[in-house]
């Protein structure tokens, strides 16, 4: 039984990370420089403003709305994905 809980927990972490990254949710994305991944995509200081370069997976506002609407329409068992 514990093995199933561990797998479910890992799935939740992966899902949270993907959604946080796609929607650019503050505090839900990882610092790429700290992880030594894609350093060219790390934050850049331009004057007093911190700038994050766009990535190939950056969603526009309309795409984010469509993505959230798609998630809202998904039918799953009660409580299965309540945190989304």
Secondary structure, DSSP 8 states (H G I E B T S, - for coil): -HHHHHHHHHHHHHHHHHHHHHTT-TTSS--TTTTTS-GGGS-EEETTEEE----TT---HHHHHHHHHHHHH---STTTTTT-
